[in-house]
Structures are given as structure tokens and as C-alpha cells.
Amino acid sequence: MKYLYGVIEAGQKTFPEIAGIEGGEERVHTISYRELAMVVSNTPKAFYDPVRDKAMAHQEVISRVMQEHDVIPMSFGTTLKNEASVRDFLAGLYDKLKNTMARIKGKIELGLKVSWQKDIFAAEIEALNPEISRLKNEMAAKGAIDYHETIRLGELVKQASETGANDYLGLIYEPLRALAASARLNNTIGPRMIMNAAFLVEKEKEAAFDRKVNDICEPYLDKLAFKYTGPWPPYNFVDIKLGKA
């Protein structure tokens, strides 16, 4: 079996310093088709549970290959039965892989998550819609839980948080999107999360993008929590899967 990490532009190559997902003596190497090559290692398994140590090993291989090559990353746990199957995969998706490589070449992915700080969230939401504060006080005065009022309160909070999030997206996401080669918004989790964004950035612009993130985020540090990560392989900007042409 061959465990797949990602596609690079290279001929037949070995990475003697990089151990595969199984560790030990198994080294990372490539299987090439024309000017593309799949970074692989040998494995006895056809299926991998996404446990922490294996997921980290997968990411470590891609991160180290990224130091020398642009990488179209494969999803964790992707395997094929032998070298011929890997070449068939590369041949079958050759045009799509070439187009994807052209789009991500010389670029990295950077991530930014933004959330309201816990002790700020209620005040900001209530300022957006005073009805929330009025309803909360009314429910507290009754001293009993009313199902319909609870549902109504939840709806008001959701609406206000969406309004507030959209306002912050205009202030944070839009100027960063203008600096990036591409950007996308992923799903957020819970009402306090404002933004879960990924940006495809040219490598030579990473420092400028970092400065822009700092400049944009600084005025809101007393209200919002920021998690800025990367560089990553461009997971959010590729769509290469087994059996998908």
C-alpha cells in the first residue's frame, strides 16, 4: 500500500530525512507521472483512524516537503494499493492537478479565526438590539423559565450576533481578502465566533500580510480574540479526491 501526502512538481525523488506516517525505517519518496509526482510512503494499512499522533505525522511530512516544493495536499488517510495505482491517479487527474498547481504555485495558506471575548459578547449583542436586554430582565423578574420566551431570546441573540459578525467581517475580512490571492470563509462554531477564514497568500507577501493582520486586529483586542495560524499547505483551495475528475 502507498500512503499519499500530496502532489509536487518533481521527478523521481526520495526524502531520506523524512519518516513516513508509520515511522521507523520507512522513508518518504515520490512516484512520478510526467512532471508531477505524488509524495508517498509505504504502509501496511488501507485505513487510518484520525488519531492525534497519525494526523500530526501526516501534517509533519507535508510541512517538511513544503520547505522545498509547492504541495497540493492530500486529505489525511488517503491510500492506494500500489505504485501503478498512484500513477493511474496522477494520469487520470493530470489536467486538474496542473491547473491546481498553477493556481497555488508560490503561495501558502494562512488562517484567521475571530471570536468575541466571553465577557464582551453579551454587552455587544445587547447594544445591537436593546430588546434582548429587556427580555432578559423580564424573564429574570418572573423567576421562572418560559419556553416561548427562551426561544424568542435565542432567536434575538442569533440575529444580533449575525448582524454584529457581518459588521466585523467588513472591517477585518474584506481588507485582508483584498491583499490575498484568494480567500474563503469556513463555517463558524457557536454564536461568539465571528470569522473562520483562510487566505491564499503569495510567499513573498507573507510579511506584508502579517503586518496587515496586526494593523487590522489591534483596535479590537479589547473586544475580540484572534487566532492567526500558518503557513499551511493550501487545503482550503484545492479539491483533489480519489475518484474525482
N, C-alpha and C positions, 0 to 999 in steps of 0.2 A: 504494500500500500504506500501511496505517496500523500503526505500531508502538505496542503497548499497554503502559502503565506501571501503571495502577491506576484504581480507581473512587473518586470522591468525591461528596459531595452539593453540587451547584452547577449553575447554568445554563451556557449557552454562555460560555466564558471563554478568554482567552489568557494565557500566561505569557511576556511579551516578553523577560524577563531570563533565561529558561532555554532553553538549546540542547538539541535532541533528540539521540538516540543517534548520529546521523550528523554532528553538529556543524555548523559553518558557519552559513549563514543560516537553517537550519530551526529554527523555534521550537516549543515545546510549547504545545498548546492542548487544548480539550475537545470532545467530541461528546456531546450530552446526549440523555437519554430520560427524560421526566417530571422528577423532582427529582434523578436520578442523572446522572453524567457520567463518561465514560471519558477519562482523560488520555492523549493520543496525540501522536505527531509523524509527519510524512510520511517514508516510506522507500522506496528503490528495491528493497529486498530482501524476500524471503519467508522467508529462513532466516538465522540468525546463529549462528556458532560462538561458544562461550562463552570467547572470549579475554579477557584481563585488562582491556584498555582499554575494551572494549564493556560488560563486566559492571560495571565501575566507573561508566561513563556512565549505565547503567540505574539503578544504585543512587543516583547523584547526583541524578537527576531526582526520584526518589521522595522522597529525603531533603529536597529543597528544597520540594516540594509539601507535605510533612508539616508544614512550618513554619506553614502556614495552614489545612490541612484534615486530617481523618481520612482515611486511604487504605486501601482494600482492594487490596493489591499484586498485580500480575500476575507470573507467572514470567518470567524472562529469556527473550527471543527470541520472545515471543508477537506475532504479526502477523495482521491481517485485510486483505482485499483492497481495501476501500473504506469510505467513511463509512456507507453503508447496511448493510454487514455488521456494523459496530460497533453500530449502533442495534438490529439484529436480535439481536445477542448480549446487549445490555442488556435488551431486551424478554423474551427467552427465559429469562433468569435473574433477572428482576426481583425476584420474591419472595425467592429465596435471597440475592440481593445486599442487599435491605432488611434481612433478618434478620441477615445477617453484619455489616452496618453498625451495627445496633443493639447487637450484641454487642461490637464493638471501639471504639465511639464514645468519645472521650475517653481512650483507652488507648494505651499503647506496649508494645513488646516489649523485654525485657531478657534477656540471655543469660549463663549462668554455666557454665563448664567447670572441672572439678576433677580433678586427677591427683595421684598420689603422686609426690613428688620422686624422681628416679632413684636417688639414693644411700640413700633411706629404704625404698624398695619392698621389697627382699629381707628386711630386718630385720622389717618389719611383717608380711609374709606368713609368715615362718618362726615368728614369735611366735604367729600364729594356728594354725599346725599344725607342731609340732616334727618330725613325720615328714619334712617337706621338708628340713630341715637334716640329719637323719640320713641320708636317701637321697643327698643331695648329697655328704656326706663319704664315704659308702660308694663312690659312683661315682668320686670323686677318688682314693681309695685304690687302686682297681683299675687306674687309669691307662689304661683302655680304654673305648670307647663301647659301651654295651649298649642295643640298640634298645628292648627292652621296658622297661628301667628309665627310659630317656629319655621314653618315652610316659607312664609312670606319674608321673614327676616333673612333666611338663606338666599332667597331669590334677589333681595335687595343688595346683599353683600356681593353676590356673584356679579350682578350688573355693574355695581360701583367699581369692583376690582377690575373688571374688563375695561371700563372707561379709563381708570387710572393707568392700567397697563398700556393701553393704546397711546395715552399721552406720553408715557416714558419711552415707548418704542420710537416715537417720533424724535425724541431728544437723544436717544442712545443708539438704537439700531440703525436708523436711517443714515446718519453721518458716517457710521462705520461701514455700512453697505456700500456707500459711495466710494470708499477708499479700497475696498476689496475687489478682486476679480469676479467673485461670485459670493453669494450669501444665502442662507436659508434659516427659517425659523422652525424648530422642532417643537413637539408637544411640551407643554409645561405641566407641572405636577402640583396640584393644590392651588388655592386662591392667592397665596402670598408670592408665588413665582410669577415674575413679570415676563421674563425672556429666557429662552434656551436656544441660543443662536450659534451657528457655525459659519466661519468665514474662510473662503479660499483666498490666500494672500500670496503674492509673489515673494519669493525668499528674500530678495534684496529690499523689499518694502516692509519686512517684519519689524525692524526697529521703529520705523515711522508709524506703523500701525500700533505698536505698543505705546508709543507716546500719545497717540490719538485716544487710545483706550483710557490712559491715565488722565488726560485732559478732560475727557467727557465724564468720567466717573467721579472725579474729585469733588464736584459741587454737591454730590448726593450721598457722600459717605456717612452722613449723619442719619440718613433715612433708609438707605438701601445696602444690601450685602451683595458683593460681586465675587464671582469665581471665574478667573481667567486662566485658561489652560492651553497647552500646546508647546511646541508644534507637534501635530499629529499627522499621520497619513490621511489622505482626503476621503475618509469613509463616507462622509455625507454628500460627496459629489461624484460618486461612482455607483453604478448599478450593474455589477457583473456577478451573475449567479450561475451555478451549474444548470445546464439545460435551458438557459435563457439566451436567445439570439437577439 
